[in-house]
Amino acid sequence: MFKYIASIAATAAAVQATGKVVNPDAFELEAYTSEDCSGTAMIDTTLEYGVCTEVKNHVTVEELNNAILPVLKFSPDAKNEFYMFPNVDACKAYGNKFNAAVEVAFIRSPGVGCKECKQCGNVKSVKVTEVMMAEGTKKVKEDSAASAVAASSAALAASAAFAMLF
């Protein structure tokens, strides 16, 4: 039993020692005209919560009356999702939370890595990569996974020490 507690505590300590955590409010996005993320990315940028990002190579969607969408924004609605807008003003007007009163084009990747994109206009595949940040660069919420690791590590260390007494 003590062997397992020690290995769990060591794993938790190793995670903390890296000093890096995934930034939940950003991800790196690459969009391709190929179905397998091959070739040069037409879009290669980092999307952050609350930031309207204008890209040089815009997304065009024939099914939406040939919409041209050169402005992208991190979507807090789902992990690995981004909104697309025709201009920065429309992006800012939409706000930073889901707005049921306004229709917005979006792409949601089912996970990180390269994923084929169906009915995404000229985008045929997207590659999403998590953005890491140094611990302490952003205030960590008390109920976040990072604080849970710290609390778990402390609890495991205390329980291991207590178990050694008996």
N, C-alpha and C positions, 0 to 999 in steps of 0.2 A: 504494500500500500504506500509506504513512504517513498519508494522508488518512483511511483507514478506521480505523486505530488511534487517531488523534486523535478521531474522532467517537465511537468506542466509549468512550474514556476520558472524554470530555466527558459522555456519557450517564450513565456510572457516577458521575461526580462530581456531576451534577445530582440523581441519586437520593439520594446521601448528603447533599447540601446541604439537602434538605427536612427532614431530622432526624426523619422519621416512618417507622415501619415497621408492618406489620400485626401485630396481637397474635394469635399462634396459639392462645391460650388463652381467647378470648372472641369473641362475635359479638352483634350487635344482632338481635333477633327481633321481628317483627310478625306476628301471626296474625289472619286474617280469616274471617268467615262467608261471604264472597263468593268466587267462583272466580278473580277477577282483582285481588285486593288493593284493591278499591274500598270506599269507606265508611270508617267508623271501625274501627281495629284493636281487636279484643277483647283482645289481648295485645300489649303494647309494652314490652319490657324488654331488658336486656343480660344475657346468660348468660355466666358465667365458670367456668373449670375449678375444680372442687372446691367450688362454692358452690350450695347448695340455694336456689332462688328461688321464693318463694310469690307467685302471681299472683291478682289479684282475680277475674278472669273465668277460670274453670277450663275445662280441656278435658274434654269428656264423650265417651265412646266406647260407643255402643250395642252394638257387636259384642263388647265385653269385659264383658258383663253390666252394661251401663250404668255403667261405671266413671267416677268423678269424679276428675280428676287436676289438682289445683291447684298442684302443686310441680314445677318444671322444673329441669333440671341440664344443663350443657354436657357433651356426650359426647365423650371422647377417641377413640372407636372409629372415627369417620369425620368428615370435615370437614362442617360445617353440619348436625350431628345433635344432637338433645337428647333426654334421657330424661324421662319423665313419671311422677310418683309420687302416691299418695293422700294422703301427709302427709310432713312434714319428717323424722320418725323413720325412715320407710322409705327416704327419700332418703339420709340419713346412713348407715344400715345397709348400703346397697348398696355404698358406697365410691366411689373415683374411677377405678377400672379396670374393664374388662369382667369381669363375674361370671357365668360359665356356669351356676352353681347357682341363680341367681335370674332369673326371667322379669321383664322390664321393658318397658313400652310406650315407644316412641320414634317420632320423626318425623325423617326425613333428607331435607333439601333437596338436589336435584342440583346446586345452585350458588347463587351470590349473586343478589339481585334477587327479583322476584316469581315464585313457582312454584305451580302448582295442586297441591293435595294430595288424593290419592284414598285412601279408607278411613282417614281421620284424625279420625273422629268429627265434632264440630261445627266443626272447623277445615277450611275448604275451600281456603285458600291461605295460604302463608307468604312473608314477605319477609325475607331474610337480608342483613345489611349487615356488612361487615368493620369491626372496631374498630381504629382507628389508635392508636398510642402514641408518645410522644416517645422518641427513641433514648436509651438510657441509663437509662430508667426501670425496666428489667428486665435482669437479667444475660443477655447473649447467649451462647448455647452456641457453642463453637469451631467446630462443624461446621454452623452455621446459614447460611442464605442471606445474612444481613446481614454476617457475617464473610467470606463468599465475595466479596461485592461489594467490601469494603475490600481484600481480598487481590488481587482481580482488578484493581482500580484501580491499586494499587501496582505490580503486575506489568506492566500496560500502560504505565504511566508510565516504568518502568525500561527496558522493551524499546524504547519510543519514543526515549528518551534514548540508548540504546546504538545504535539504528539511525542516529541523526543523526551518530554518530562516523564512520560509514563511507560 
